[in-house]
Every structure is written in C-alpha cells, then in structure tokens.
Amino acid sequence: MDLGAVLIAVAGVTGTLGGSLLTQRAAERGRRRELELVRDQEASRELLALRRACYGELNRDARQFTTALGTYLFVLRAGAPTDADRAALEAAKAAHRDRYSEAQMIAPHSVLAPAAAANRALNDVYGRLKRIERGEPAGGEDLGTAEEAREAVWPLLRTLRTALRADLGINDPF
C-alpha cells in the first residue's frame, strides 16, 4: 500500500470524525444558549410578577394608611381614640411599612424615590397625630395642619402610582 494513500485515508477519516465532533459541539453550544435564554426569560417573568404583586400591595397599603390617618384624625377631633382606633391605625401603618420594605429590595430608583417621598409624608402625618394625641404638638402643629399634611399625601400617592405603572410597562395615563 502506498504511504500517500494511507495518509489520504487517515486525513479523510480524521476530517469526517472531526467534522462530526465539531458539529456536535456547535449543537451543544446552541442548546446551552437556548437554555440560558429560556432561563433568563423565565427569571424576567418571575421578577415582573414579583414586582407587580409588590407594587399592587404597596399602592393599596399606602392608600389604606392614608385613609386610616384620616379616620384617626376624625376620631381625635371627636374626642379620645379607643384601643380599637389605635389598633386600626397601627395595623395600617405596619402593613405599609412591610410593603415599603419589600419594595426597597426589588424596585429601581425610579420607583423608590416617589415611594420614599410618600413614606416620609405618611410617617410625618402619623407623627403629628401621635404628638397631638399625647398633648405634645410641635410648634404650629394642630389638627388643622395635620389634615393639610394628610391631604398633601394624595398627590404623592398619584406620583407613586404613575412610577409603579411605568416600571411595569403600563404607560397610559390613569
């Protein structure tokens, strides 16, 4: 047998085996990329679902805290609040605090900035009402200024809601 023929045969077999090996590796790389893409898409969907749930609850709890502050203000005007009145206010405050804390872990700055502004305003009104209830209002604080501060929360909540909706990709006006 001729050495040249053997070398040609070996080169042919090597080329055939090498080609199938390269094809197999390319197919594996393609499958890995496809799996990574599927995982990334699934992670994005899960994060969107998590944000949607958190944002809905944050919006609801901020509004309920605002309403509870208004109810408590009404009760203070009418006389001394009962333990049930205090418990209702504390429950609304705790629910908002929990939701705000959750949002701090998953929301981008575009949502956190208006959430923080609303949170500060809500806690400011809460502090005013508690100081008034204890008979220790800060300079110029009374039920009238507390009501004005509570009313000033609503525009902050609208700004927050707009930011929440924008982050979820809902850009139509509400």
N, C-alpha and C positions, 0 to 999 in steps of 0.2 A: 504494500500500500504506500502510496505517495504521501510524504510528510505534508505537503501543501494541501492535499485533500483532507487529511486529518485535521489540520489547523482550520480549514474552512468549515468542516463539520462541527468542530468544537465551538467555533465562533457562532455558527448558526444555532446550535443548541443553547449556548450561553445567551445569545440575543433573544431567543424565544423565551427561555426561563426568566431572564432579566426583565423582558418586556411585561410578562405576566405579573412579575413581582412588583414592578413599578405601577402597573395598572391597579393592582390590589391595594398598594399603599395609598395611591391617589383616591381610590374609592373610600378607604377607611378615613382619610383626612376629610373628605367630603361629608361622610356620615357624622364625624365628630363635630364639624362646623354646623351641620344641620341640628344636631342635638343641642349644641350650645345656643343656637338661635332660638330653638323651641324653649329651652330653659330661661333664656333672657326674656322672651315674650311672656312666659308664664309668670316670672318674677315681676315684670312690669304690670301685668293684670292684677296680681295679688296686692302689689303696692297701691295701685289705683283703688282697688276695693277697700283696702285698709284706710286710705285717705278719705274715700267717700263716706265710710261709716263714721270715722272720727270727726270729719267736718260737719256732717249732719248733726251729730250729737253735740259738738261744740256750739254750733249755731243755736240749737234748741236750748241747751243748758244756759248759755249766755242770756238768751231772751227770757227764760224762766227765772233766772237770778234777778234780772231787771224788774220783772213783774213782781217777784217776791219782795224786792226792795220797796216797790210802790205800795204793796199791800201793808208792809211793815210801817211805812211812813203814815199811811191812813190810820193804822192801829195806834201809833204814837200820838197822832192828832186827837184820837178819840179817848185816849187815856193810857193806862198801863198795859203793855203787852202781856199775854199769858205765856205759860211754858209752851203751849202748842204753837203760838205765834213765833216764838223764838226758835222752836224746833223746825218749823217750816222754813224759816229764813236760813238757818244753819244747813238744812238739807240741800236747799237750792245752791248755797254757797259752796258746799262740799262737792256737789255734782259738777258745778262749773270748774272748780279747782282741778278735779280729776281729769276732766276733758281737756282743759288748757294744758295740763302737764303732759297728757298723751300727745297733744298736737305739737308740743315743743320737741318731741322726739322724731316726728315724721314730716312735719311741714317745712317748706322752704321759707326763706326770709320774706318773700313777697306775701306770705300768709301770716308769719309770726309778727311782723311789725304791726299790722292792724289788730291782730289778736292781743298783742301786748298792750296796745293803747286802750282797747275795750276792757281788758282785765284790770288795768290801773284805774280806769274810771269807775268800774263796778266796785272795786275794793275801796276807792275813795268814798263813794256814797255809803257803803257799808260802814266804814269807819266813822263817818259823820253821824249816821243814825245811832250807832252804839255810844258815841260820846254824848250825844243829846239825851239818849235814854239814861245814861249814868248821871246826867246833870253836869257834865264837864265839857260843854262845847268849846271848840277852839274859837279864836277871835272871829266874830262875824257869822258863826255857824248857828243856824236855827232851822226849823222845819221848812221854811221857805227856800233857803239856799240849798238845803238838801234836795228838795223837789226839783229845783233848777238843775242841779248837778245830775240828778237821775234822768231828767229829760234830755240832757246833753249826751247821755249814753246812746240813745237811739240812733243818731247819725253815725256814731262809731260802729254800731252793730250793722248798719247798712253797708258801710265801707268794708267791714269784715266779711259780710256775706258775699259781696262782689269779689273780693280777693279769693274766697273759698271756691266760688263758682269758676273763676278764671283759672285757678290751679287745676280744677277738674276738667277743664276744656269746655266749659259752658260759658260762652262769651256773649250770649244775647242779653239785652237789658232785662232787668226784673223789676 
